[in-house]
Amino acid sequence: MKALCRDLGTMEYETCWKLQQELFNALLDRKHPGAGAAEKTEAKAGAKHPIAGETATENLPGDVGTVLLVEHPPVYTLGKSGHAENLLVSREALEAAGARFFHIDRGGDITFHGPGQLVCYPILDLERIGIGLRDYIDALEEAVIRTVARYGIAAGRIPGASGVWIEPESRRPRKICAIGVRSSRYVTMHGFALNVTTDLGWFSRINPCGFTDRGVASILSETGRNVPMEEVKKMVVKFLSEKLNVEIYK
Protein backbone atom coordinates (compact mmCIF):
# COMPACT_ATOMS: atom_id res chain seq x y z
CA MET A 1 0.00 0.00 0.00
CA LYS A 2 1.16 3.51 -0.81
CA ALA A 3 0.35 7.10 0.14
CA LEU A 4 1.56 10.18 -1.69
CA CYS A 5 3.53 12.71 0.39
CA ARG A 6 3.25 16.37 -0.60
CA ASP A 7 5.52 18.92 1.06
CA LEU A 8 3.66 22.22 0.79
CA GLY A 9 6.35 24.36 2.40
CA THR A 10 4.67 27.38 4.03
CA MET A 11 0.97 27.82 3.25
CA GLU A 12 -1.88 29.87 4.69
CA TYR A 13 -4.12 27.75 6.90
CA GLU A 14 -7.30 28.48 4.95
CA THR A 15 -5.77 27.46 1.61
CA CYS A 16 -4.44 24.24 3.10
CA TRP A 17 -7.78 23.49 4.77
CA LYS A 18 -9.51 23.74 1.38
CA LEU A 19 -6.94 21.45 -0.18
CA GLN A 20 -7.45 18.94 2.63
CA GLN A 21 -11.20 19.04 2.05
CA GLU A 22 -10.77 18.39 -1.67
CA LEU A 23 -8.49 15.42 -1.07
CA PHE A 24 -10.83 14.12 1.63
CA ASN A 25 -13.87 14.37 -0.65
CA ALA A 26 -12.01 12.75 -3.55
CA LEU A 27 -10.99 9.80 -1.37
CA LEU A 28 -14.56 9.41 -0.08
CA ASP A 29 -15.86 9.47 -3.65
CA ARG A 30 -13.41 6.77 -4.63
CA LYS A 31 -14.78 4.54 -1.85
CA HIS A 32 -18.46 5.50 -2.10
CA PRO A 33 -19.41 7.44 -5.26
CA GLY A 34 -21.34 10.54 -4.25
CA ALA A 35 -20.20 10.44 -0.62
CA GLY A 36 -17.64 13.18 -1.17
CA ALA A 37 -20.27 15.49 -2.62
CA ALA A 38 -22.34 15.07 0.53
CA GLU A 39 -19.34 16.07 2.64
CA LYS A 40 -18.53 19.24 0.70
CA THR A 41 -18.62 22.49 2.65
CA GLU A 42 -18.38 26.17 1.82
CA ALA A 43 -14.64 25.90 2.49
CA LYS A 44 -14.24 24.12 -0.84
CA ALA A 45 -15.20 27.15 -2.89
CA GLY A 46 -12.24 28.86 -4.50
CA ALA A 47 -9.63 26.35 -3.33
CA LYS A 48 -6.26 26.68 -5.02
CA HIS A 49 -3.64 24.03 -5.48
CA PRO A 50 -0.05 24.84 -4.51
CA ILE A 51 1.42 23.15 -7.57
CA ALA A 52 0.18 24.24 -10.98
CA GLY A 53 -1.71 21.60 -12.92
CA GLU A 54 -2.39 19.23 -10.03
CA THR A 55 -5.83 18.07 -9.00
CA ALA A 56 -7.05 16.38 -5.87
CA THR A 57 -7.73 13.13 -7.73
CA GLU A 58 -4.27 12.58 -9.18
CA ASN A 59 -3.31 9.94 -6.62
CA LEU A 60 -2.68 6.59 -8.28
CA PRO A 61 -5.62 4.13 -8.10
CA GLY A 62 -3.79 1.87 -5.65
CA ASP A 63 -3.00 4.63 -3.17
CA VAL A 64 -4.55 4.81 0.29
CA GLY A 65 -4.41 8.60 0.29
CA THR A 66 -2.14 11.61 0.74
CA VAL A 67 0.08 12.93 3.53
CA LEU A 68 0.51 16.72 3.56
CA LEU A 69 3.45 18.38 5.32
CA VAL A 70 3.24 22.12 5.93
CA GLU A 71 4.15 25.11 8.08
CA HIS A 72 1.50 27.77 8.62
CA PRO A 73 1.78 31.49 9.29
CA PRO A 74 0.49 32.20 12.83
CA VAL A 75 -3.04 30.87 13.28
CA TYR A 76 -5.25 29.58 16.11
CA THR A 77 -7.79 26.83 15.46
CA LEU A 78 -10.67 25.75 17.70
CA GLY A 79 -12.08 22.21 17.33
CA LYS A 80 -15.79 21.45 17.02
CA SER A 81 -16.05 20.43 20.68
CA GLY A 82 -13.73 23.17 21.93
CA HIS A 83 -14.56 26.01 24.29
CA ALA A 84 -14.23 29.61 23.12
CA GLU A 85 -13.19 30.71 26.62
CA ASN A 86 -9.85 28.92 26.10
CA LEU A 87 -8.93 31.79 23.81
CA LEU A 88 -7.62 34.24 26.41
CA VAL A 89 -7.50 37.37 24.25
CA SER A 90 -9.85 39.00 21.77
CA ARG A 91 -9.91 38.25 18.06
CA GLU A 92 -8.76 41.83 17.52
CA ALA A 93 -5.73 41.21 19.73
CA LEU A 94 -4.85 38.12 17.70
CA GLU A 95 -5.06 40.07 14.46
CA ALA A 96 -2.94 42.85 15.94
CA ALA A 97 -0.31 40.24 16.80
CA GLY A 98 -0.36 38.97 13.22
CA ALA A 99 -2.40 35.80 13.75
CA ARG A 100 -5.69 34.48 12.36
CA PHE A 101 -8.43 32.36 13.94
CA PHE A 102 -10.59 29.51 12.59
CA HIS A 103 -13.32 27.34 14.12
CA ILE A 104 -12.92 23.96 12.40
CA ASP A 105 -14.35 20.43 12.24
CA ARG A 106 -11.62 18.38 13.91
CA GLY A 107 -11.70 16.91 17.40
CA GLY A 108 -9.95 18.62 20.28
CA ASP A 109 -9.97 22.13 21.68
CA ILE A 110 -7.84 25.17 20.76
CA THR A 111 -4.29 25.09 19.49
CA PHE A 112 -1.75 27.22 17.67
CA HIS A 113 0.05 26.68 14.36
CA GLY A 114 2.96 28.80 13.23
CA PRO A 115 6.50 29.02 11.88
CA GLY A 116 8.89 26.38 13.16
CA GLN A 117 6.08 23.87 13.68
CA LEU A 118 5.72 20.79 11.49
CA VAL A 119 2.06 20.16 10.72
CA CYS A 120 1.16 16.81 9.18
CA TYR A 121 -2.25 16.19 7.61
CA PRO A 122 -2.74 12.55 6.57
CA ILE A 123 -5.83 12.09 4.38
CA LEU A 124 -5.99 8.31 4.46
CA ASP A 125 -8.42 5.42 3.99
CA LEU A 126 -8.07 3.53 7.26
CA GLU A 127 -10.31 0.74 6.00
CA ARG A 128 -7.85 -0.10 3.24
CA ILE A 129 -4.93 0.17 5.65
CA GLY A 130 -6.78 -2.16 8.01
CA ILE A 131 -6.81 -0.18 11.27
CA GLY A 132 -9.37 1.65 13.37
CA LEU A 133 -9.32 5.27 14.49
CA ARG A 134 -7.82 4.57 17.94
CA ASP A 135 -4.94 2.58 16.45
CA TYR A 136 -4.46 5.33 13.88
CA ILE A 137 -4.11 8.02 16.55
CA ASP A 138 -1.71 5.73 18.43
CA ALA A 139 0.36 5.46 15.21
CA LEU A 140 0.53 9.26 14.87
CA GLU A 141 1.64 9.61 18.48
CA GLU A 142 4.21 6.83 18.18
CA ALA A 143 5.73 8.33 15.01
CA VAL A 144 6.28 11.59 16.92
CA ILE A 145 7.57 9.82 20.05
CA ARG A 146 10.17 8.02 17.94
CA THR A 147 11.09 11.22 16.10
CA VAL A 148 11.79 13.29 19.21
CA ALA A 149 13.65 10.34 20.77
CA ARG A 150 16.26 10.82 18.05
CA TYR A 151 17.05 14.15 19.72
CA GLY A 152 17.30 12.64 23.18
CA ILE A 153 13.78 13.63 24.23
CA ALA A 154 11.85 11.04 26.22
CA ALA A 155 8.17 11.60 25.45
CA GLY A 156 4.99 9.64 26.05
CA ARG A 157 1.22 9.67 26.38
CA ILE A 158 -1.31 10.74 28.98
CA PRO A 159 -4.49 8.62 29.19
CA GLY A 160 -7.48 10.64 28.02
CA ALA A 161 -5.33 13.45 26.60
CA SER A 162 -4.29 12.98 22.99
CA GLY A 163 -0.92 14.19 21.80
CA VAL A 164 2.69 13.67 22.81
CA TRP A 165 3.92 14.85 26.20
CA ILE A 166 7.22 15.49 27.96
CA GLU A 167 7.32 14.18 31.54
CA PRO A 168 3.73 12.89 31.22
CA GLU A 169 3.63 11.68 34.84
CA SER A 170 4.86 14.93 36.38
CA ARG A 171 2.67 17.57 38.02
CA ARG A 172 3.02 19.85 34.98
CA PRO A 173 3.65 17.85 31.80
CA ARG A 174 4.57 19.70 28.61
CA LYS A 175 2.93 19.02 25.26
CA ILE A 176 5.35 18.91 22.33
CA CYS A 177 2.81 17.69 19.78
CA ALA A 178 -0.94 18.30 19.51
CA ILE A 179 -3.24 15.88 17.69
CA GLY A 180 -6.73 16.52 16.33
CA VAL A 181 -8.38 14.25 13.77
CA ARG A 182 -11.63 14.07 11.85
CA SER A 183 -12.86 10.89 10.16
CA SER A 184 -15.84 9.92 8.02
CA ARG A 185 -16.38 6.43 6.62
CA TYR A 186 -12.85 5.59 7.77
CA VAL A 187 -11.31 8.48 5.79
CA THR A 188 -9.23 10.89 7.89
CA MET A 189 -8.25 14.54 7.74
CA HIS A 190 -6.48 17.05 10.01
CA GLY A 191 -3.63 15.43 11.98
CA PHE A 192 -0.82 16.59 14.25
CA ALA A 193 1.43 19.58 14.92
CA LEU A 194 4.95 19.02 16.24
CA ASN A 195 6.76 21.99 17.77
CA VAL A 196 10.28 22.00 16.33
CA THR A 197 11.56 25.57 16.72
CA THR A 198 8.18 27.18 17.40
CA ASP A 199 8.07 30.43 19.39
CA LEU A 200 6.21 29.11 22.44
CA GLY A 201 5.15 32.61 23.42
CA TRP A 202 2.23 32.25 21.01
CA PHE A 203 0.67 29.67 23.36
CA SER A 204 0.35 32.26 26.15
CA ARG A 205 -2.78 33.61 24.44
CA ILE A 206 -4.69 30.34 24.88
CA ASN A 207 -5.24 27.42 27.22
CA PRO A 208 -3.52 24.97 24.87
CA CYS A 209 -5.89 22.09 24.02
CA GLY A 210 -8.11 23.36 26.83
CA PHE A 211 -5.64 22.64 29.67
CA THR A 212 -4.76 25.24 32.30
CA ASP A 213 -2.35 23.10 34.33
CA ARG A 214 -0.02 21.87 31.59
CA GLY A 215 2.73 23.48 29.56
CA VAL A 216 4.07 23.34 26.03
CA ALA A 217 7.46 22.39 24.65
CA SER A 218 9.45 22.19 21.43
CA ILE A 219 12.50 20.29 20.28
CA LEU A 220 14.40 23.58 20.58
CA SER A 221 13.18 24.34 24.10
CA GLU A 222 14.03 20.82 25.31
CA THR A 223 17.44 20.44 23.66
CA GLY A 224 18.70 23.94 22.85
CA ARG A 225 19.24 22.71 19.29
CA ASN A 226 17.91 24.54 16.24
CA VAL A 227 17.06 21.35 14.36
CA PRO A 228 16.54 21.62 10.56
CA MET A 229 12.88 21.21 9.62
CA GLU A 230 13.75 19.06 6.61
CA GLU A 231 15.50 16.58 8.89
CA VAL A 232 12.45 16.31 11.14
CA LYS A 233 10.11 15.85 8.17
CA LYS A 234 12.13 12.89 6.91
CA MET A 235 12.03 11.18 10.29
CA VAL A 236 8.32 11.78 10.80
CA VAL A 237 7.54 10.30 7.38
CA LYS A 238 9.85 7.33 8.02
CA PHE A 239 8.28 6.42 11.36
CA LEU A 240 4.72 7.09 10.19
CA SER A 241 5.32 4.80 7.23
CA GLU A 242 6.60 2.07 9.53
CA LYS A 243 3.74 2.36 12.02
CA LEU A 244 1.02 2.36 9.35
CA ASN A 245 2.77 -0.25 7.21
CA VAL A 246 2.26 2.07 4.22
CA GLU A 247 4.91 3.28 1.78
CA ILE A 248 4.80 7.08 1.89
CA TYR A 249 6.43 8.37 -1.29
CA LYS A 250 6.98 11.70 -3.03
Secondary structure, DSSP 8 states (H G I E B T S, - for coil): -EEEEEEEEE--HHHHHHHHHHHHHHHHHHHSTTHHHHH--GGGTT---SSTT--TT-S-TTEEEEEEEEE-SSEEEE-TT--GGGB-S-HHHHHHHT-EEEE-SSSSSEEEE-TTEEEEEEEEBHHHHT--HHHHHHHHHHHHHHHHHTTT--EEEETTEEEEEESTTSSS-EEEEEEEEEEETTEEEEEEEEESS--GGGGGGB-GGG-SS-EE--HHHHH-----HHHHHHHHHHHHHHHHT-EEE-
